[in-house]
């Protein structure tokens, strides 16, 4: 995913984030170790970008590293505060398989769906805008 020319992009060591012209928060993961403190930094960015209004989130998780249970629990508790639907893009079959297992058995907080293309992800999110 690429931000539009007027988007303000916020970079961290593990991701980059922006609000697109449709009001969708966009997040692209970078390679690197995930830690709880880095995830807390990401959550602060989500709070800033959403400005206390629930939005849709599109995430390219192709470079997301493994998160331990503490990190998964933290992010699972935080995301519903900011988002009403989430589209996850990954070009890695293993990530998709692991995410599908997690979603099937433990995610009931808001609609979330996995995609292999940004176009399909954005089309699905339209119904939640």
N, C-alpha and C positions, 0 to 999 in steps of 0.2 A: 504494500500500500504506500501511496505517496501523498503527502499533504498538498492541498491547493496552495497557490502562490501567496495568498494573504493569511494563511493559517499561522498561528503562533505555536511553534513546536517546543515541547518541554522534553528535554533529554535527561535520562538517568543512566547509570552504568548498565542496567539490564533491559531498558526499554525506551521508546520514544512515544509521545502522546500529543494529540491535538484534537480540536473540535472541528468537524468538517462543516461545510455550508448547509447541510441538512440537520445539524444539531446532534450528530452522532459522534460520540467519543471514539477516537481511533487509537489503537495501541499496537505497536509492533515490538515484539520481543527481540532482544539481542542475545547472542551467546554470553554465557557467564554464570557464575554461581549465584543461586538464589539464597537469600538469607531473610530472616524475619524483618530486620531493620530495613532492608531494601524494599520489601513488600510494603512496609509502613510508609515509606517515601512515595511509592506508587499510589497508595490509597490517598495520601494528601493531595497528590496531583488530580486524582479523580474528583475529590471534593472541590478543588479549585475549578476544574473544567465544567463540572455540572452545576455549580453555583446553587446548591440546595434544591435542584430540580431533577427528578428522575429522568434519565435519558436512556438511549440505546447505546450499546457498546459493541464495537467490532474489533476483534483481536486477531492479529497474525501471530500464532503461537509456534511457528515453525522452528524457532530457536529457543523456546522455553526449556529450561532445565528441569530436573526432577525437584519436586518440593516434598519436604517431610510432612508428617501429620500435623505438626504445630502450624506450619505455614499454610497447609490446605485448610485447616480449621479457621485460621485467622482470615484468609481471603474469602472463604465461604460465608463468614459472618459479616464481612464488610461490604462485599459487592451489592447485596440487596438494598443497602442504604442509598446507593447512587443510580442503580440501573434497573430498568423494567424488562429488558430483553438483551440477550448477548449472542452474537454470532462469532464463532471461533473458526479461523481458517488455519489449516495445517497441510503442508505438502509432505508430511512424514507419516507413513502408514502406522508405525508403532505409536506415535503420539495420538493419532486418531483412535486407535484401538483402546489404549489406556483411558483416554478421555471418555469414550463411549461407555466403558465399564463403570467409571466413576459416576457419570451422569445417570445411567440407568438405575443404579442402586442407591445413590445418595443425594441427588440434586433435585429439589422440589421448590426452590425459592422463587424462581421466575423462569420464563421460557429461555432455553438455550439450545443451540443447534450447531453441529459441526459441518464445515464445508471445505471443499478443496479449491474453490475459486472465490475471489472477492465479489465478483458480479452476482453470483448466486446468494452469497451472504447478505449483500445489500438489498437484493430483491426480497428476501425473507424478512429483513428488519423493517421494511416499509410498513407492514401491517401494525407495527408497534409505535410508529412515529406520531 
